[in-house]
Amino acid sequence: MTELPVRVTYKPALLAGSQTVEIGETHLTCSDKDGREKWRLAWADISRAAFVEHSIRGSRLSRIDLITANDAQKVSLSRTTDAARSMSDPDYVSFLSAVGAIATRLGEVAPDLPVTIGEYGRSRLAMFIVGALCLIGGVGIGIAALADGRGDRLMGEAMTPLALMILVGIFYSWKHAPWRASESLSAKIFAVVFAKTGAPETEPGPNPPA
């Protein structure tokens, strides 16, 4: 069992102020750089959680959500970093330490609590819509170009961005399809997996075209 409390300080993003997360026996607390409490959540009140990672255009967004019964309260901890150099980013490493301590404590106090891996709810639907629009747009542009007699140009300079657009569309519309069940682990198993892997790659995805 980890000795509590555990305190971790990190910046959620490059231009954001630092914050301190305290993993205590009964509560999880987040305070700003001046020590003012931003929010407090009792472990006993958490009914589900989610861990999400997206890598888009060279940036990695990692996030853990903790949600109470009937969605009465949701708090999130996140870090945005350079995907290629994430493990050399001390704030990202500190964020992972905070998530690891949270996962360990959740595994102790609520071992059967469900932890969703990846987006869920409205965010999942939004990602599906983005993917579907990319796919439809990419295919539509390709068909229009061929019908307009611009196939040579399509096979030249426009081929790479168009192919990426279609690839992104396929990936995100399939990954976040609302008819597919979300991946989920128990808090106890999530804690074990996170401790061994550091941060499971949940949403690496292809980079969309600029």
N, C-alpha and C positions, 0 to 999 in steps of 0.2 A: 504494500500500500504506500502511495506517495505521501510524503510528509506535507501537510497543509498548514497555512495557506501557501499557494504558489503565486508569485507576482511576475508578470511579464509586461515589459514596456516596448512598444513599437509604433511606427507610423503606418497608418492604413494605406497611404499613397505618398508619392514624392513630395507634393506640396501641402499635405495635411499635417496637422499638429500631432504630436505623439499622444498616445493614450496608454493607460495601464490596466491590464486585466488581472483581477485577483480571483483565483480559484480557491474557494474556502470550503469548510466542512459542510455548510448548509446553503451557501449562496455563491453565485457568480456575480461579480461586480466589475463595471467598467468606469474608469475615471479619466477626465481630460488631463492635459499637461500641467494644469494648475492644481490638480488634486480634487477637483469638483466631481462628484459622482454623476455620471451620465445615466446610468441605469443599474438596477439590481434585480436579480432573478433567483428565486429559490429553486434548488434542484428538484424538490418535491413537486413543483408546479409545472415542470417541463413534461409535455405529453409526446412530443416527437422532435426530431432534428433532421437536418440535411447538410451534406457537405458537397460543395459545387466547385468545379474548376473549369475555366474557359481559357483557351489560348487563341487570341485573335490578333492578327497583324503584329506579331512579335511581342505582344503583352500578355501576361498571365494574370487573370483575376481568380483568386481563391477566396472562398467564403464558407462560413459555417453559420447556419440558422438554427435557433432554438425557439420552439413554439410551445405555448401553453394550451390547455384544453380549450376547445371551441375557437381556436385562433384568437383568443382574447389579447394575447401579447406575443409579439415576435421580436427578438433581438438578433442582430447579426454582427459578426466580426469578419473583417476581410482585409486583404492586402493585394494591391496591384503592383506588379513588378515586371522586369524584362524577362521574358520566358527563357531566353537562351542563357541568362546568367542569374537565374533565380536563387540558386543555392549559394551564390557569392554575395547575395543581398542580405545583410544582417537583419533588416526589418522583416524580410520574408522568413528567414530562419527563426526569428523570434515569434512570428505569427504561428509557424508550425509548432513551436514549443507550446504556445498557448492552446492550440487545438488539441495537441497530444495530451496535455494535462486535463482539458475539458473531457476528452474522450475517455480517459482513464477514470475520472470521477463519475461520469455517466455510467460507465460499465460497472462501477461499484455500487452506486445507489439505485440504478434502474437498469439492470442487465438486459431485460427484454424490451426496452424502449426501442422503437423503430427509428433507424437512421437512413434516410433516403440518400442515395448516391446520384447526384445530378439534379437538374432543375425539376420543378414540380409545380402543380397548380397553374396559376395564370402565367407565371414566367415560362413554364414549359410550353403552354399554348402559344405564347408570343414568339418563342424561338421556332416553333413549328411553322407559324405563319411567315416569319422571316425566311425560313428555308424554302417554303413552298413558293413564295414570291420570287426568290432568286432562281429557283428551278424553272418556273413558268416564264420569267423574264428572259433567262438565258436561252431556253429553247425557242421562245417566241422571236427573239432577235435573230437567231440562226435561221429559222424558217423564213422570216421576212427578207433577210439578206439573200438567201438562195432564190427566193421567188422574184426578187428585184434584179437578179442577174449580177449580184455582187459576190458570188461565191469565191472568186479569186482573192478578193480582199479579205473575206472571212477566213480563208485558209492561211492568210499571211499574218499581218500585224494584229488582227483582232482575235486570232485563234486562242492564244494563251489566256487573256482575261476572260473570254467567253467560256472557255473550258473550266476555268477556276470558278466562275460564277455558277455554272451548272453543278460542279462538284460540291461546292458549298451548299447549294440548294438540296442536293440529294442527301448529304450528310446530316444537315440540321433537320430537314423534314422527316427523315427516317429515325434519327436519334430521339427526337422529341414528339414523335407521332402520338397523339392523345389516346389512341386505341392500344398502345403498348404499355404494359405495366412498368412502373418505375422500379429500378433496382433498389433493394433495401437490405440492410443488415441489422441485426440486434446491436444494441449499444456495446455489449460485451465483446462481440465479434469485431465490431468496428474498431474498438480500442486496440485489439490485438493486431488487426490488419494495419492500422495507422502506425502503431509502434514499430512494425517491421518494415513498412514501405516509406514512412515519412509523410507522404501525401499521395494517395491514389490518384492516378490520372483519370478524371471522370469525363472531361470534355476537351480533349486536345484539339481535335478537328483540323481541317485544312485552313490555311490562311485565305481570307477572301481577297478579291482583287482590289487594288487601290482605286 
